[in-house]
Amino acid sequence: MTETLALAFALVMVIEGLLPFAMPAFWKRNMLRIAGQPDRHIRLFGLVSLLGGLLLALAAR
């Protein structure tokens, strides 16, 4: 279980690092755009991402 969790975190880090490594200007521009959004929009995006991830995890079982 611990190994699987560590592998999942490692995969998330790899995926999260791809865009800033490959296209830093694009990534920076979008981060600034996201930072200007109201908190409720960011929170809604986080909720949708969280639920989507949970659904994918459950479907993979």
N, C-alpha and C positions, 0 to 999 in steps of 0.2 A: 504494500500500500504506500509506504513512504517513498519507495523508488518510483512508483507511478506518479505520485504527486510531484516529485522533483523533476521527472521527465516532462510533465505537463507544464510546469513553470519554466523550464528551460526552453521548451518549444514556443511558449508565449514570448519569451525574451527574444528569441531568434526572429519571430514574425514581427514583433514590435520594432526591432532594429533594422529591418530591411529598408523601409522607406526613408528614414533619416540618413542611412548610409548611401542609398542609391540616388536620392534626389533631395539633398538638404534644403535647397532654396524653396522648393515646392512644399516640403514638410513644414518649414518655418512659417511660410505664408499662411498655410492652413491652420497651424497652431494659433497664430495671431487672430485669424478670423474666428476660430472657435472660442478663444478667450474673450472676444467681444460679444458673444452670445449671452442672453439672459440665463441665469442659473437654472430656471425651470426647463429650458431647452436642453441644456447639458445633462440635467438629471433624467429627462425623458429618454435621451439617447442612451444613457447608462443603463436605464431600466430595460430598454429594448435589447441592448447588447447582452445584458445579464440573462434575460429570459431566453433569448436565442441560444446562448451558450448552454444553458440548462437543458433546453429541448434537444440540442445536438448531442449533448452528453448522454441524455436518457435514450435517445434513438440509437446511439452507438452500442448500448449495452446489449 
